[in-house]
Amino acid sequence: MTLQNRRRKLFRHMMATFLCSLLLSVGVVSSRETSSQNKLEQMEQQIYKSPFLQSLSIHDRCRLFPTWTSSVADDDSSLVSWDDCGTARSYFPQNFGLFNGSTWDFPHQDLHWMYQLQDCMQEAQEERLQNYYWNEFRMVEANDSDEEDEFDFWESFLQRHPLHPSTVGLEYPSMEILSLQQQYEGTELVPPVAIVVEDALHIREADTLDDLKQCLQMHHSRLTEIRPFGQNYDNGGNNCVFLGGFLQWLAPGVAAQIRQAGHVAWAHAHWGEFVPPRQKMHPYGYKDPLEAGIRTSGHLSYEGWEALGPHKDNDSLYTVLVMLSDPDDYDGGELYMHVDRSGEQSELQQRLDASHPPLVIKPNKYSAVVFMADENTHQVLSIGGGDRQTVGTEFWGNGDAPFGIMRPSPEMWSNYQRNHDWWNFD
């Protein structure tokens, strides 16, 4: 065989090898793309069309989709809707006409950033659900069992994160002690000033709060405030992202659940049976939180702060403080509270109130401390490190404060009722 023939034979062999490798790689890529597409379709099927999810009550489905929307584009019978969830939760948020649940009522305003915010929340929720799905799927795979063939995402997820009803965990002061004081001291019966409600939120609702906080920071940074308490920063402080109005619009299921936690405390402590010491400030008495308005709501963090000094949430009826951090996530940072009733009290009642030791607690994650806003003084003790995050929501006897009004005073509210103007007073 001549040298030229050898070269031709070698060239043909190399070309054949190259073509085989190319065809094989194309087949592998195509196979991988098909596999990835199948996995995505399987994920969407599991998240939005799970038989187990479909079997849940509309109430439970609305808790698992706290935005009261779902991304089921090809299914006419959507998993959840604003109207169905509002009916199931007996809650239709107020938004002062800005948004009625489906359309904008102020087309003359620049609402571009609001649409961006809405898109941000939808994308964040879809990403959350995908992360939940893959975490559950990997756990099932790791078990190396036959469960993978029968895997239902929501069934697995709710086994790990059950939808518990909210329950009372602690009273301060205890109703038993208050009853004994009335019996032996002859004073009027007074209510506890704080109730700890366990399982106030589910992980889906808590993570939706985090999504809302992050979207507001990206698209409406003016709602973020670094808040010192006292002069010269000598009373500590916190970092607040104001959620009010946006909470009811973009996460109505979370707003409904916070209201429910307040109601559980209100019903247990019988607050509605007592007359507020400052009747002028609360002319309608201690209203059920289900009927009260949200005055303000804020995501609170303590990065850069060592503590939060003593204060009252004056002019509000109740505060629902939801814990988003596990007690082990931060050092110190206990919630410190003592009875400090407003209005005129007899000397005997003042002594009895002072006899109660202060409440010093690190509540469980997703629990809520519900307290009478101006009947106690509270603070956050020294934080040695870690990440302490909460959401505080104040209720009052007026309606919900709208978008952008961070914490209106009673005077601002009265002026708005008269003039429909928040800033220009008579």
TIKOLVEX-310308 format. One record per residue (C-alpha): x, y, z. Coordinates in nm, 4 decimals, padded with zeros to 6 digits, m for minus. Layout:
<recs>
<rec X="X" Y="Y" Z="Z"/>
...
</recs>
This chain:
<recs>
<rec X="00.0000" Y="00.0000" Z="00.0000"/>
<rec X="00.1405" Y="00.3325" Z="m00.1016"/>
<rec X="00.1894" Y="00.6166" Z="00.1446"/>
<rec X="m00.0876" Y="00.8131" Z="m00.0285"/>
<rec X="m00.3366" Y="00.5290" Z="00.0151"/>
<rec X="m00.2426" Y="00.4946" Z="00.3808"/>
<rec X="m00.3109" Y="00.8640" Z="00.4351"/>
<rec X="m00.6512" Y="00.8389" Z="00.2631"/>
<rec X="m00.7463" Y="00.5389" Z="00.4765"/>
<rec X="m00.6363" Y="00.7152" Z="00.7960"/>
<rec X="m00.8330" Y="01.0283" Z="00.6962"/>
<rec X="m01.1515" Y="00.8250" Z="00.6307"/>
<rec X="m01.1124" Y="00.6511" Z="00.9662"/>
<rec X="m01.0689" Y="00.9833" Z="01.1474"/>
<rec X="m01.3747" Y="01.1319" Z="00.9735"/>
<rec X="m01.5855" Y="00.8281" Z="01.0583"/>
<rec X="m01.4776" Y="00.8488" Z="01.4221"/>
<rec X="m01.5545" Y="01.2230" Z="01.4305"/>
<rec X="m01.9004" Y="01.1785" Z="01.2770"/>
<rec X="m01.9866" Y="00.8969" Z="01.5198"/>
<rec X="m01.8778" Y="01.1107" Z="01.8146"/>
<rec X="m02.0786" Y="01.4057" Z="01.6826"/>
<rec X="m02.3928" Y="01.2005" Z="01.6353"/>
<rec X="m02.3512" Y="01.0457" Z="01.9773"/>
<rec X="m02.3078" Y="01.3842" Z="02.1460"/>
<rec X="m02.6116" Y="01.5246" Z="01.9649"/>
<rec X="m02.8104" Y="01.2257" Z="02.0820"/>
<rec X="m02.6918" Y="01.2732" Z="02.4418"/>
<rec X="m02.7756" Y="01.6459" Z="02.4377"/>
<rec X="m03.1141" Y="01.5732" Z="02.2839"/>
<rec X="m03.1735" Y="01.3053" Z="02.5437"/>
<rec X="m03.0743" Y="01.5423" Z="02.8213"/>
<rec X="m03.2999" Y="01.8173" Z="02.6872"/>
<rec X="m03.5884" Y="01.5734" Z="02.6671"/>
<rec X="m03.5153" Y="01.4534" Z="03.0195"/>
<rec X="m03.4987" Y="01.8116" Z="03.1534"/>
<rec X="m03.8231" Y="01.8990" Z="02.9770"/>
<rec X="m03.9906" Y="01.5917" Z="03.1234"/>
<rec X="m03.8697" Y="01.6856" Z="03.4727"/>
<rec X="m04.0026" Y="02.0401" Z="03.4367"/>
<rec X="m04.3392" Y="01.9110" Z="03.3202"/>
<rec X="m04.3439" Y="01.6620" Z="03.6071"/>
<rec X="m04.2626" Y="01.9413" Z="03.8540"/>
<rec X="m04.5411" Y="02.1669" Z="03.7250"/>
<rec X="m04.7812" Y="01.8744" Z="03.7302"/>
<rec X="m04.6905" Y="01.7987" Z="04.0919"/>
<rec X="m04.7086" Y="02.1609" Z="04.2084"/>
<rec X="m05.0274" Y="02.2732" Z="04.0372"/>
<rec X="m05.2211" Y="01.9547" Z="03.9560"/>
<rec X="m05.1393" Y="01.7280" Z="04.2463"/>
<rec X="m05.4348" Y="01.5003" Z="04.3306"/>
<rec X="m05.3546" Y="01.5449" Z="04.6985"/>
<rec X="m05.3621" Y="01.9241" Z="04.6645"/>
<rec X="m05.6917" Y="01.9071" Z="04.4778"/>
<rec X="m05.8377" Y="01.7021" Z="04.7631"/>
<rec X="m05.7657" Y="01.9751" Z="05.0203"/>
<rec X="m06.0311" Y="02.2240" Z="05.1244"/>
<rec X="m06.0274" Y="02.5665" Z="04.9598"/>
<rec X="m05.9321" Y="02.7092" Z="05.3009"/>
<rec X="m05.6152" Y="02.4975" Z="05.3149"/>
<rec X="m05.5285" Y="02.5608" Z="04.9498"/>
<rec X="m05.5538" Y="02.9335" Z="05.0145"/>
<rec X="m05.3081" Y="02.8966" Z="05.3030"/>
<rec X="m05.0622" Y="02.7156" Z="05.0748"/>
<rec X="m05.0978" Y="02.9897" Z="04.8101"/>
<rec X="m05.0995" Y="03.3019" Z="05.0335"/>
<rec X="m05.1044" Y="03.5394" Z="04.7367"/>
<rec X="m05.4422" Y="03.3866" Z="04.6473"/>
<rec X="m05.3225" Y="03.3326" Z="04.2909"/>
<rec X="m05.1689" Y="03.0339" Z="04.1143"/>
<rec X="m04.9869" Y="02.9929" Z="03.7834"/>
<rec X="m05.2174" Y="02.7401" Z="03.6214"/>
<rec X="m05.2354" Y="02.8814" Z="03.2702"/>
<rec X="m05.4002" Y="02.5835" Z="03.1015"/>
<rec X="m05.6538" Y="02.4968" Z="03.3693"/>
<rec X="m05.9853" Y="02.6804" Z="03.3746"/>
<rec X="m06.0581" Y="02.5617" Z="03.7275"/>
<rec X="m05.7766" Y="02.7516" Z="03.8972"/>
<rec X="m05.6554" Y="02.6128" Z="04.2280"/>
<rec X="m05.7237" Y="02.9366" Z="04.4127"/>
<rec X="m05.8716" Y="03.2746" Z="04.3333"/>
<rec X="m05.9089" Y="03.6051" Z="04.5133"/>
<rec X="m06.2873" Y="03.5698" Z="04.5409"/>
<rec X="m06.2876" Y="03.2046" Z="04.6523"/>
<rec X="m06.0157" Y="03.2622" Z="04.9126"/>
<rec X="m06.1795" Y="03.5809" Z="05.0385"/>
<rec X="m06.5019" Y="03.3888" Z="05.0891"/>
<rec X="m06.3269" Y="03.0927" Z="05.2537"/>
<rec X="m06.1335" Y="03.3204" Z="05.4921"/>
<rec X="m06.4188" Y="03.5716" Z="05.5385"/>
<rec X="m06.1739" Y="03.8447" Z="05.4463"/>
<rec X="m06.1764" Y="04.0926" Z="05.1598"/>
<rec X="m05.8881" Y="04.3372" Z="05.2135"/>
<rec X="m05.9454" Y="04.7106" Z="05.1950"/>
<rec X="m05.7203" Y="04.9111" Z="04.9662"/>
<rec X="m05.8875" Y="05.2525" Z="04.9399"/>
<rec X="m05.9793" Y="05.1962" Z="04.5764"/>
<rec X="m05.6239" Y="05.1493" Z="04.4515"/>
<rec X="m05.6788" Y="04.7846" Z="04.3721"/>
<rec X="m06.0034" Y="04.5894" Z="04.3887"/>
<rec X="m05.8537" Y="04.2446" Z="04.3441"/>
<rec X="m05.8447" Y="04.2357" Z="03.9649"/>
<rec X="m05.8129" Y="04.5853" Z="03.8122"/>
<rec X="m05.6484" Y="04.9178" Z="03.8889"/>
<rec X="m05.8823" Y="05.2097" Z="03.9564"/>
<rec X="m05.6319" Y="05.4958" Z="03.9152"/>
<rec X="m05.5068" Y="05.4694" Z="03.5536"/>
<rec X="m05.3850" Y="05.8320" Z="03.5545"/>
<rec X="m05.1121" Y="05.7517" Z="03.8064"/>
<rec X="m04.7730" Y="05.6083" Z="03.7225"/>
<rec X="m04.8267" Y="05.2495" Z="03.8297"/>
<rec X="m04.5284" Y="05.1004" Z="03.6489"/>
<rec X="m04.3449" Y="05.0190" Z="03.9710"/>
<rec X="m04.6586" Y="04.8530" Z="04.1087"/>
<rec X="m04.6772" Y="04.6185" Z="03.8109"/>
<rec X="m04.3078" Y="04.5443" Z="03.8635"/>
<rec X="m04.3833" Y="04.4653" Z="04.2262"/>
<rec X="m04.6670" Y="04.2346" Z="04.1265"/>
<rec X="m04.4413" Y="04.0537" Z="03.8767"/>
<rec X="m04.1666" Y="04.0289" Z="04.1387"/>
<rec X="m04.4001" Y="03.8556" Z="04.3823"/>
<rec X="m04.5236" Y="03.6107" Z="04.1188"/>
<rec X="m04.1695" Y="03.5188" Z="04.0173"/>
<rec X="m04.0600" Y="03.4860" Z="04.3807"/>
<rec X="m04.3524" Y="03.2572" Z="04.4601"/>
<rec X="m04.2858" Y="03.0344" Z="04.1593"/>
<rec X="m03.9194" Y="03.0069" Z="04.2550"/>
<rec X="m04.0165" Y="02.9191" Z="04.6138"/>
<rec X="m04.2467" Y="02.6418" Z="04.4985"/>
<rec X="m03.9811" Y="02.5002" Z="04.2675"/>
<rec X="m03.7266" Y="02.4992" Z="04.5497"/>
<rec X="m03.9749" Y="02.3271" Z="04.7796"/>
<rec X="m04.0409" Y="02.0669" Z="04.5123"/>
<rec X="m03.6785" Y="01.9793" Z="04.4425"/>
<rec X="m03.5972" Y="01.9626" Z="04.8138"/>
<rec X="m03.8800" Y="01.7165" Z="04.8710"/>
<rec X="m03.7902" Y="01.5149" Z="04.5590"/>
<rec X="m03.4246" Y="01.4832" Z="04.6629"/>
<rec X="m03.5252" Y="01.3677" Z="05.0118"/>
<rec X="m03.7417" Y="01.0948" Z="04.8629"/>
<rec X="m03.4608" Y="00.9954" Z="04.6243"/>
<rec X="m03.2129" Y="00.9835" Z="04.9138"/>
<rec X="m03.4341" Y="00.7319" Z="05.0948"/>
<rec X="m03.3686" Y="00.4865" Z="04.8075"/>
<rec X="m03.7169" Y="00.3409" Z="04.8346"/>
<rec X="m04.0172" Y="00.2719" Z="04.6136"/>
<rec X="m04.1775" Y="00.5966" Z="04.7362"/>
<rec X="m04.0319" Y="00.7863" Z="04.4388"/>
<rec X="m04.2777" Y="00.6146" Z="04.2028"/>
<rec X="m04.5706" Y="00.7259" Z="04.4201"/>
<rec X="m04.4286" Y="01.0672" Z="04.5060"/>
<rec X="m04.6821" Y="01.3456" Z="04.5549"/>
<rec X="m04.5106" Y="01.6746" Z="04.6289"/>
<rec X="m04.7802" Y="01.8341" Z="04.8441"/>
<rec X="m04.8457" Y="01.5182" Z="05.0437"/>
<rec X="m04.4740" Y="01.4911" Z="05.1211"/>
<rec X="m04.4430" Y="01.8650" Z="05.1927"/>
<rec X="m04.7354" Y="01.8742" Z="05.4350"/>
<rec X="m04.6093" Y="01.5695" Z="05.6188"/>
<rec X="m04.2951" Y="01.7694" Z="05.6886"/>
<rec X="m04.4747" Y="02.1032" Z="05.7394"/>
<rec X="m04.8303" Y="02.0363" Z="05.8655"/>
<rec X="m05.0995" Y="02.3033" Z="05.8582"/>
<rec X="m05.1533" Y="02.3281" Z="06.2336"/>
<rec X="m05.4319" Y="02.5459" Z="06.3744"/>
<rec X="m05.3191" Y="02.8370" Z="06.5899"/>
<rec X="m05.3349" Y="02.7635" Z="06.9634"/>
<rec X="m05.2698" Y="02.9554" Z="07.2864"/>
<rec X="m04.9345" Y="02.8766" Z="07.4447"/>
<rec X="m04.8947" Y="03.1299" Z="07.7276"/>
<rec X="m05.0816" Y="03.4094" Z="07.9083"/>
<rec X="m04.9206" Y="03.7120" Z="08.0706"/>
<rec X="m05.0140" Y="03.7589" Z="08.3468"/>
<rec X="m05.1974" Y="03.4298" Z="08.3781"/>
<rec X="m05.5752" Y="03.4516" Z="08.3980"/>
<rec X="m05.5678" Y="03.2276" Z="08.7039"/>
<rec X="m05.3514" Y="03.4744" Z="08.8982"/>
<rec X="m05.5605" Y="03.7707" Z="08.7863"/>
<rec X="m05.8784" Y="03.5913" Z="08.8997"/>
<rec X="m05.7254" Y="03.5152" Z="09.2399"/>
<rec X="m05.6249" Y="03.8790" Z="09.2804"/>
<rec X="m05.9802" Y="03.9871" Z="09.2118"/>
<rec X="m06.1152" Y="03.7303" Z="09.4576"/>
<rec X="m05.8825" Y="03.8082" Z="09.7491"/>
<rec X="m05.8067" Y="04.1777" Z="09.6949"/>
<rec X="m06.1544" Y="04.2870" Z="09.5907"/>
<rec X="m06.0330" Y="04.4660" Z="09.2774"/>
<rec X="m06.2026" Y="04.4678" Z="08.9412"/>
<rec X="m06.1065" Y="04.1835" Z="08.7126"/>
<rec X="m05.8445" Y="04.2944" Z="08.4616"/>
<rec X="m05.7333" Y="04.1016" Z="08.1520"/>
<rec X="m05.3903" Y="03.9629" Z="08.0689"/>
<rec X="m05.1953" Y="04.2045" Z="07.8524"/>
<rec X="m05.0281" Y="03.9455" Z="07.6276"/>
<rec X="m05.1013" Y="03.6048" Z="07.4785"/>
<rec X="m04.8518" Y="03.3827" Z="07.2966"/>
<rec X="m05.0145" Y="03.2080" Z="06.9996"/>
<rec X="m04.8313" Y="02.9019" Z="06.8680"/>
<rec X="m04.8331" Y="02.8109" Z="06.4964"/>
<rec X="m04.9546" Y="03.1565" Z="06.4015"/>
<rec X="m04.8103" Y="03.1150" Z="06.0514"/>
<rec X="m04.7203" Y="02.8247" Z="05.8251"/>
<rec X="m04.3824" Y="02.8148" Z="05.6488"/>
<rec X="m04.5542" Y="02.9090" Z="05.3200"/>
<rec X="m04.6979" Y="03.2238" Z="05.4801"/>
<rec X="m04.3723" Y="03.3142" Z="05.6523"/>
<rec X="m04.1693" Y="03.2728" Z="05.3322"/>
<rec X="m04.4249" Y="03.4845" Z="05.1461"/>
<rec X="m04.3576" Y="03.7638" Z="05.3973"/>
<rec X="m03.9887" Y="03.7360" Z="05.3152"/>
<rec X="m04.0646" Y="03.7527" Z="04.9424"/>
<rec X="m04.2774" Y="04.0640" Z="04.9956"/>
<rec X="m04.0043" Y="04.2299" Z="05.1989"/>
<rec X="m03.7421" Y="04.1641" Z="04.9318"/>
<rec X="m03.9667" Y="04.2813" Z="04.6454"/>
<rec X="m04.0483" Y="04.6052" Z="04.8296"/>
<rec X="m03.6789" Y="04.6671" Z="04.8916"/>
<rec X="m03.6127" Y="04.6278" Z="04.5179"/>
<rec X="m03.9064" Y="04.8257" Z="04.3800"/>
<rec X="m04.0111" Y="05.0688" Z="04.6564"/>
<rec X="m03.7013" Y="05.1418" Z="04.8630"/>
<rec X="m03.8616" Y="05.4436" Z="05.0322"/>
<rec X="m04.0546" Y="05.2012" Z="05.2520"/>
<rec X="m03.7294" Y="05.0870" Z="05.4146"/>
<rec X="m03.6342" Y="05.2795" Z="05.7260"/>
<rec X="m03.3463" Y="05.2592" Z="05.9728"/>
<rec X="m03.5216" Y="05.3505" Z="06.2987"/>
<rec X="m03.3325" Y="05.4711" Z="06.6052"/>
<rec X="m03.5254" Y="05.4864" Z="06.9325"/>
<rec X="m03.4385" Y="05.7790" Z="07.1572"/>
<rec X="m03.1932" Y="06.0611" Z="07.1080"/>
<rec X="m02.8405" Y="05.9893" Z="06.9887"/>
<rec X="m02.9317" Y="05.6269" Z="06.9186"/>
<rec X="m02.9131" Y="05.5618" Z="07.2939"/>
<rec X="m03.2293" Y="05.3527" Z="07.3040"/>
<rec X="m03.1406" Y="05.1025" Z="07.0329"/>
<rec X="m03.3493" Y="05.0590" Z="06.7213"/>
<rec X="m03.4328" Y="04.8329" Z="06.4306"/>
<rec X="m03.4557" Y="04.8198" Z="06.0516"/>
<rec X="m03.8101" Y="04.8295" Z="05.9199"/>
<rec X="m03.9577" Y="04.7534" Z="05.5784"/>
<rec X="m04.3156" Y="04.8818" Z="05.5920"/>
<rec X="m04.5595" Y="04.6259" Z="05.4495"/>
<rec X="m04.8938" Y="04.7922" Z="05.5206"/>
<rec X="m05.1349" Y="04.7984" Z="05.2262"/>
<rec X="m04.9018" Y="04.5818" Z="05.0176"/>
<rec X="m04.9494" Y="04.2988" Z="05.2680"/>
<rec X="m05.3250" Y="04.3005" Z="05.2098"/>
<rec X="m05.2889" Y="04.3327" Z="04.8318"/>
<rec X="m05.0007" Y="04.0970" Z="04.7491"/>
<rec X="m05.0192" Y="03.8544" Z="05.0421"/>
<rec X="m05.3835" Y="03.8615" Z="05.1566"/>
<rec X="m05.3572" Y="03.5080" Z="05.2928"/>
<rec X="m05.0826" Y="03.6190" Z="05.5310"/>
<rec X="m05.2855" Y="03.9222" Z="05.6387"/>
<rec X="m05.5827" Y="03.6917" Z="05.7029"/>
<rec X="m05.3702" Y="03.4570" Z="05.9143"/>
<rec X="m05.2212" Y="03.7429" Z="06.1205"/>
<rec X="m05.5756" Y="03.8651" Z="06.1864"/>
<rec X="m05.6698" Y="03.5112" Z="06.2877"/>
<rec X="m05.3811" Y="03.4935" Z="06.5381"/>
<rec X="m05.5034" Y="03.8190" Z="06.6885"/>
<rec X="m05.8567" Y="03.6810" Z="06.7094"/>
<rec X="m05.7379" Y="03.3640" Z="06.8879"/>
<rec X="m05.5719" Y="03.5802" Z="07.1553"/>
<rec X="m05.8673" Y="03.8211" Z="07.1767"/>
<rec X="m06.1186" Y="03.5389" Z="07.2247"/>
<rec X="m05.9038" Y="03.3547" Z="07.4803"/>
<rec X="m05.8341" Y="03.6623" Z="07.6938"/>
<rec X="m06.1921" Y="03.7963" Z="07.6634"/>
<rec X="m06.0526" Y="04.1383" Z="07.5737"/>
<rec X="m06.3810" Y="04.2372" Z="07.4126"/>
<rec X="m06.5496" Y="04.2294" Z="07.7555"/>
<rec X="m06.3320" Y="04.5078" Z="07.8964"/>
<rec X="m06.3587" Y="04.8841" Z="07.8578"/>
<rec X="m06.0412" Y="05.0567" Z="07.7392"/>
<rec X="m05.8926" Y="05.2904" Z="08.0035"/>
<rec X="m05.8651" Y="05.5594" Z="07.7365"/>
<rec X="m06.2170" Y="05.5386" Z="07.5975"/>
<rec X="m06.1588" Y="05.8504" Z="07.3884"/>
<rec X="m05.8793" Y="05.6825" Z="07.1945"/>
<rec X="m06.0732" Y="05.3579" Z="07.1468"/>
<rec X="m06.4413" Y="05.4610" Z="07.1363"/>
<rec X="m06.5485" Y="05.1242" Z="06.9959"/>
<rec X="m06.3856" Y="04.9269" Z="07.2756"/>
<rec X="m06.1475" Y="04.6368" Z="07.2283"/>
<rec X="m06.2724" Y="04.5270" Z="06.8863"/>
<rec X="m06.2179" Y="04.1772" Z="06.7554"/>
<rec X="m05.9044" Y="04.1906" Z="06.5353"/>
<rec X="m06.1146" Y="04.0309" Z="06.2602"/>
<rec X="m06.3147" Y="04.3555" Z="06.2561"/>
<rec X="m06.0322" Y="04.6008" Z="06.3271"/>
<rec X="m05.8135" Y="04.7727" Z="06.0701"/>
<rec X="m05.4418" Y="04.7250" Z="06.0101"/>
<rec X="m05.2781" Y="05.0515" Z="06.1125"/>
<rec X="m04.9253" Y="04.9465" Z="06.0201"/>
<rec X="m04.7222" Y="04.6355" Z="05.9485"/>
<rec X="m04.3464" Y="04.6077" Z="05.9214"/>
<rec X="m04.0710" Y="04.3508" Z="05.8705"/>
<rec X="m03.8250" Y="04.4138" Z="06.1548"/>
<rec X="m03.4585" Y="04.3117" Z="06.1637"/>
<rec X="m03.1733" Y="04.4083" Z="06.3939"/>
<rec X="m02.8577" Y="04.4038" Z="06.1854"/>
<rec X="m02.6406" Y="04.6864" Z="06.3187"/>
<rec X="m02.8431" Y="04.7200" Z="06.6393"/>
<rec X="m02.7729" Y="04.5785" Z="06.9828"/>
<rec X="m03.1191" Y="04.6141" Z="07.1390"/>
<rec X="m03.4530" Y="04.7952" Z="07.1237"/>
<rec X="m03.5425" Y="05.0199" Z="07.4161"/>
<rec X="m03.8653" Y="05.0174" Z="07.6211"/>
<rec X="m04.1712" Y="05.1678" Z="07.4531"/>
<rec X="m04.5453" Y="05.1341" Z="07.3977"/>
<rec X="m04.7316" Y="05.1045" Z="07.0693"/>
<rec X="m04.9531" Y="05.3967" Z="07.1626"/>
<rec X="m05.2918" Y="05.4620" Z="07.0032"/>
<rec X="m05.3237" Y="05.1062" Z="06.8693"/>
<rec X="m05.5469" Y="04.8321" Z="07.0102"/>
<rec X="m05.3252" Y="04.5274" Z="06.9633"/>
<rec X="m04.9887" Y="04.4329" Z="06.8205"/>
<rec X="m04.9329" Y="04.0911" Z="06.6634"/>
<rec X="m04.5585" Y="04.0208" Z="06.6661"/>
<rec X="m04.4774" Y="03.7166" Z="06.4497"/>
<rec X="m04.1403" Y="03.5473" Z="06.4983"/>
<rec X="m03.9628" Y="03.4600" Z="06.1734"/>
<rec X="m03.6402" Y="03.3407" Z="06.3384"/>
<rec X="m03.5767" Y="03.0305" Z="06.5440"/>
<rec X="m03.4669" Y="03.1075" Z="06.9041"/>
<rec X="m03.1323" Y="02.9418" Z="06.8245"/>
<rec X="m03.0738" Y="03.1768" Z="06.5290"/>
<rec X="m02.9671" Y="03.4638" Z="06.7565"/>
<rec X="m02.7986" Y="03.5166" Z="07.0941"/>
<rec X="m02.9913" Y="03.7131" Z="07.3556"/>
<rec X="m03.2598" Y="03.9313" Z="07.1999"/>
<rec X="m03.5326" Y="03.8213" Z="07.4420"/>
<rec X="m03.8651" Y="04.0008" Z="07.4308"/>
<rec X="m03.9023" Y="04.1778" Z="07.7673"/>
<rec X="m04.2460" Y="04.2979" Z="07.8740"/>
<rec X="m04.4089" Y="04.4259" Z="08.1920"/>
<rec X="m04.7627" Y="04.5349" Z="08.2770"/>
<rec X="m04.8052" Y="04.9105" Z="08.2340"/>
<rec X="m05.1733" Y="04.9820" Z="08.2013"/>
<rec X="m05.2859" Y="05.3150" Z="08.0582"/>
<rec X="m05.5485" Y="05.5346" Z="08.2192"/>
<rec X="m05.6076" Y="05.5967" Z="08.5868"/>
<rec X="m05.5538" Y="05.2964" Z="08.8132"/>
<rec X="m05.6121" Y="05.2664" Z="09.1858"/>
<rec X="m05.3037" Y="05.2476" Z="09.4073"/>
<rec X="m05.3936" Y="04.8879" Z="09.4895"/>
<rec X="m05.4208" Y="04.7960" Z="09.1212"/>
<rec X="m05.0898" Y="04.9657" Z="09.0512"/>
<rec X="m04.9250" Y="04.7598" Z="09.3277"/>
<rec X="m05.0813" Y="04.4403" Z="09.1978"/>
<rec X="m04.9649" Y="04.5136" Z="08.8439"/>
<rec X="m04.6156" Y="04.5865" Z="08.9710"/>
<rec X="m04.6138" Y="04.2537" Z="09.1573"/>
<rec X="m04.6155" Y="04.0569" Z="08.8315"/>
<rec X="m04.2635" Y="03.9584" Z="08.7317"/>
<rec X="m04.1728" Y="04.0735" Z="08.3806"/>
<rec X="m04.2228" Y="03.8404" Z="08.0878"/>
<rec X="m03.8880" Y="03.7459" Z="07.9319"/>
<rec X="m03.9190" Y="03.5041" Z="07.6404"/>
<rec X="m03.7696" Y="03.3898" Z="07.3109"/>
<rec X="m04.0832" Y="03.2739" Z="07.1264"/>
<rec X="m04.0812" Y="02.9813" Z="06.8868"/>
<rec X="m04.0438" Y="03.0355" Z="06.5143"/>
<rec X="m04.3790" Y="03.1086" Z="06.3430"/>
<rec X="m04.5455" Y="03.1825" Z="06.6777"/>
<rec X="m04.6924" Y="03.5248" Z="06.7585"/>
<rec X="m04.6953" Y="03.7379" Z="07.0695"/>
<rec X="m05.0277" Y="03.9236" Z="07.0687"/>
<rec X="m05.0452" Y="04.2076" Z="07.3189"/>
<rec X="m05.2639" Y="04.5031" Z="07.4123"/>
<rec X="m05.0645" Y="04.7756" Z="07.2455"/>
<rec X="m05.0815" Y="05.0481" Z="07.5105"/>
<rec X="m05.1300" Y="04.8310" Z="07.8214"/>
<rec X="m04.7689" Y="04.7181" Z="07.8540"/>
<rec X="m04.4156" Y="04.8397" Z="07.8007"/>
<rec X="m04.1954" Y="04.6118" Z="07.5941"/>
<rec X="m03.8431" Y="04.6014" Z="07.4572"/>
<rec X="m03.5850" Y="04.3725" Z="07.2992"/>
<rec X="m03.2933" Y="04.2891" Z="07.5264"/>
<rec X="m02.9295" Y="04.2903" Z="07.4175"/>
<rec X="m02.8621" Y="04.0910" Z="07.1011"/>
<rec X="m02.5241" Y="03.9201" Z="07.1117"/>
<rec X="m02.5256" Y="03.8057" Z="06.7500"/>
<rec X="m02.7184" Y="03.6131" Z="06.4888"/>
<rec X="m03.0291" Y="03.6983" Z="06.2903"/>
<rec X="m03.3479" Y="03.8120" Z="06.4681"/>
<rec X="m03.6387" Y="03.8799" Z="06.2318"/>
<rec X="m04.0021" Y="03.9499" Z="06.3113"/>
<rec X="m04.3096" Y="04.1086" Z="06.1564"/>
<rec X="m04.5076" Y="04.3455" Z="06.3747"/>
<rec X="m04.8653" Y="04.4358" Z="06.2807"/>
<rec X="m05.0679" Y="04.6914" Z="06.4772"/>
<rec X="m05.4474" Y="04.6919" Z="06.4765"/>
<rec X="m05.6709" Y="04.9854" Z="06.5617"/>
<rec X="m06.0403" Y="05.0779" Z="06.5565"/>
<rec X="m06.0192" Y="05.2541" Z="06.2196"/>
<rec X="m05.9884" Y="05.0994" Z="05.8737"/>
<rec X="m05.6764" Y="04.9728" Z="05.7008"/>
<rec X="m05.4152" Y="05.2382" Z="05.6265"/>
<rec X="m05.3427" Y="05.2407" Z="05.2508"/>
<rec X="m05.0232" Y="05.2083" Z="05.0491"/>
<rec X="m04.7380" Y="05.4368" Z="05.1452"/>
<rec X="m04.8848" Y="05.5609" Z="05.4755"/>
<rec X="m04.6365" Y="05.3997" Z="05.7108"/>
<rec X="m04.8000" Y="05.4530" Z="06.0538"/>
<rec X="m05.0750" Y="05.7157" Z="06.0500"/>
<rec X="m05.1674" Y="05.9019" Z="06.3661"/>
<rec X="m05.5326" Y="05.9269" Z="06.4762"/>
<rec X="m05.5231" Y="06.2930" Z="06.3699"/>
<rec X="m05.4066" Y="06.1990" Z="06.0205"/>
<rec X="m05.6892" Y="05.9469" Z="05.9951"/>
<rec X="m05.9533" Y="06.1988" Z="06.1077"/>
<rec X="m05.8207" Y="06.4525" Z="05.8582"/>
<rec X="m05.8363" Y="06.1972" Z="05.5787"/>
<rec X="m06.1954" Y="06.1104" Z="05.6686"/>
<rec X="m06.2892" Y="06.4791" Z="05.6401"/>
<rec X="m06.0761" Y="06.5971" Z="05.3488"/>
<rec X="m05.9451" Y="06.2816" Z="05.1773"/>
<rec X="m05.6000" Y="06.4292" Z="05.2285"/>
<rec X="m05.3310" Y="06.2749" Z="05.4461"/>
<rec X="m05.0972" Y="06.5685" Z="05.4731"/>
<rec X="m05.2866" Y="06.8997" Z="05.4570"/>
<rec X="m05.4602" Y="06.9607" Z="05.7893"/>
<rec X="m05.7455" Y="07.2028" Z="05.8556"/>
</recs>
